[in-house]
Amino acid sequence: MVRSHGARRRVRAALLLSVAGLFWLVAAPMAHAQDELAAYNATVKVLQDGQLQVTATLDPSGSFPSTVTQRFATRERVLDNSERVFEVSNLKAVNGDTDLAAEVSQDGDYTVLSVPTGGLSGSVTLTYTVRGAALRQADGSTLVQWRVLQGLSAGVESVDVTVTSEAAVLEVDCVSGPPSAPSTCSWFQGGTHDTPDPTFHDGPRGAGEIVAPSVRYPGSSVAANETVVELWSLDRAFRPGLAELLTAFGLLVLGGAALYALHRRIGRDATSLEDPTVVASFRPVGAGASEFVVANDVRPGMVGTLLDERVDPVDVTASVLDLAVRGYLLITELPRESDYAPTDWTFTRTDRATDDLAPYESAILDAVAPAEGRLTVSEIGPAVVDAVPRIQSELYDEVVSRGWFAKRPDDTRSLWGRLGWIVLAVAAVATVVLVAFTTFGLVGLAIVLLALGLLFVAQEMPSRTAAGTSVLAGLRALQAELLTHPTDEAPAGREYEQLSRVLPYAVVLGGQDRWIRALVAADDDAGVADPTDLDWYHAPATWHLQDLPGSLRNLLTTLQGTLFSR
């Protein structure tokens, strides 16, 4: 009894499986018919101007799905970072004599044709026009290449394409399959006397796959109408083509010549027809003896400003040293609190009248040695923050008032510097535009280099007058003397005074070490402390002149850092 029930259950299971299998065999073709078309047959007429008029017939396999869409790519990537552009127009879909009012839309780089096909019987015919598929070849011929089947929402059992034209066919080819990896079509033929119109066959093809026939014609019979646009990339923007290189090189040459001419015309010193103006000299006063004489009251700060056309820290520190040597200021080195403590100094204003000082010298004296109170070098930093710009301004005014410059060098540099920054900003914008929209990025770089060149030239634009050029020649002569003149020719008994006068000029023009050593050598009481032997520099009780090189080196370094550490 149990075996009988089990047998009946097995029979019922077998019957159910048979019915399910029969249902699958019937339903599968029906579903397949809904997803695929039986045939996609197209005729492509090639016009003399390269346009294509395409007529495609869609035959259903059973019944149509509710909607059939075909997506036509309007851009195709080609080599060298460029794209080929197609124009698909006049799209229409009919069923017999009935216009199906198909929807045409744009989806990025695709023109989309959506055809309502639900419930239709018979075939659906699509028509459209293509421009841009006639490609110019190197030998002058024209290759017509178009993906007749592409972007279809349904698979196709069979694809047949015929290409017609009044022109003679030179060559035919065809590829099909997935868009990213097509292969040769099933078969194609034509372009002969017997069959002048090429025909192409392929299939089956899945949804979205392509069939792309190509036919080559004489260029005289079919005109090329391709449109190729370049895509942006750094390689494209800075492409070293002949035109780009020649333009960039030409700009650099012409721009460089213009900058040179600009500097020669505006920034070159005026020529002096006079002999060099003597700034200072060593005047003989006896056998093997000479004294240092300054002409026209030209001071070290002025010397440094004329020499390099700017007020440097060394010009101000040399002026401080000169004020001390001339008796307006006493520099006092303070005892160190410990072996590891830094050296410090005080500047004390003397009672000497200051009526003969230049405005910039008065500003320096007021900054480092105020009339009331006394500051150490380590304390004067905050006190002279506002004074340093005034000192620099007064010194620029001084060299202009002496007729060495027609305009203040700092104003000239500032004017041309602002112009240089404006040109650089314009050059940067021009470079961005050239890089973004053209292949002339190298030209933009050339423009930027020229703008940077203008910024550099701006620093050289201050020009000396003829008088300034004459004084500069005198400074060169003095510089040579400071480096070569014997340091042991100071008049007897006046060594400290004469060697000290030279020292501020040597700080600016060079040779300071040899003149400091000369002061040390002038010590006539070796082994005895010399804290007050120099009337402009005092030191602790145990200080010797042999300590002067280290003391002055520390003083000048500390003072420059303090005055210009804003």
Secondary structure, DSSP 8 states (H G I E B T S, - for coil): -HHHHHHHHHHHHHHHHHHHHHHHHHHHHHHHHHHEEEEEEEEEEE-TTS-EEEEEEEEESSS--SEEEEEEESEEEETTTEEEE-EEEEEEEEETTEE---EEEEETTEEEEEEE-TT--S-EEEEEEEES-EEE-TTS-EEEE--SB-SBSSEEEEEEEEEE-SS---EEEEEEESTTS-EE-SEEE--SSS--S-EEEE--B-TT-EEEEEEEE-TTTS----EEEE---HHHHT---HHHHHHHHHHHHHHHHHHHHHIIIIIS-----S-----EEEEEEETTEEEEEESTT--HHHHHHHHHSS--HHHHHHHHHHHHHTTSEEEEE---SSTTS---EEEEE-S---TTS-HHHHHHHHHHS-SSS--BGGGHHHHTTTHHHHHHHHHHHHHHHTTSBSS-HHHHHHHHHHHHHHHHHHHHHHHHHHHHHSS-HHHHHHHHHHHHHHHHHHTT---B-HHHHHHHHHHHHHHHHHHHS-SS-S-TT-HHHHHHHHHHHHHHHS-HHHHHHHHHHT-SSTTS--TTSBTTEE--TT--GGGHHHHHHHHHHHHHHHHT--
